[in-house]
Amino acid sequence: MNTRDKEITTAKPDDLHIVRDITQTTINTIYPRYYPSGAVQFFLDHHSDEHITADITCGKVFILYADGNPVGTVTISDNNINRLFVLPKYQRKGYGKALLDFAEKKILESYECVQIDASFPAKQIYRKRGYRETEYNTIETDNGDYLCYDVMKLEKTDRSCVIRPLRENETKLLKDFLYEAIFIPEGVEPPEREIIEQPELKLYYEGFGTGKADFSFVAEVDGKVTGAVWTRIMNDYGHVDDETPSFAISLYKEYRGHGIGTKLMREMLALLREKGYKRASLAVQKSNYAVKMYNNVGFKTVDENAEEYIMVCEL
């Protein structure tokens, strides 16, 4: 791979010191912020010269150079991404993304999914790229500390779906997706689009961005916005109290049933946790197929009426 100042090359036996330096420097600098000392030492021991040399010999190790300087490394073993590190002084400059793009492309040429053991520092990055947690593991280290990590997976069909924040000039999309969110039972004619101008529906989008819990993500597939999730603290159908954001989510019909809604929900729930909210709520008609998805991402029914469930997710 060459893009002006970036080059990714296959590591050679003489490059052991480069891979070792990138790996150990990153672990020693970044990991103590997230892990106890025993876990940090476990990582250092795991990425030993012996293991690195074995991977280099098999042609599994790659080094990213920028302007001739080694800045990052990644190891690819079957469909697994391992030992992905970027030197701390080069982080947040797009080099990690370049390594991930390279590794994912290489793996998905031969496999249906990519798998990675996600460290705490990188977990949110992988989520935004479409990875999903499939396992949660703990390892007890020699000094009694515990190392916790997630196994995350990216399906080939997920790779074209990008979750990103709603842009300021896109708030008008919320009106469109609010209409799409109206549940229409089989055999019932859809209402006129003017229905979203009713006062009880306008509160979902009017003045969006001015409230403290006004957050939104959209899903893009092949560059097209196909769905949206957004939250507000509002007196809507799913309102439970004045400190709990209410959810709204919708996708265009042809993009439903492919896991995109679940990705949007998980991304928003992660953001609300990060922002310090204790729970989130929503209302959903009992016959809506989305009830199962809401249960799967952690929502529980706390109240109901003849037609709807009121659901809450504890964060």
Summary of the structure (lengths in Angstrom):
residues: 315
radius of gyration: 22.7
end to end distance: 41.5
largest distance: 71.0
contacts: 937
relative contact order: 0.09
helix: 37%
strand: 32%
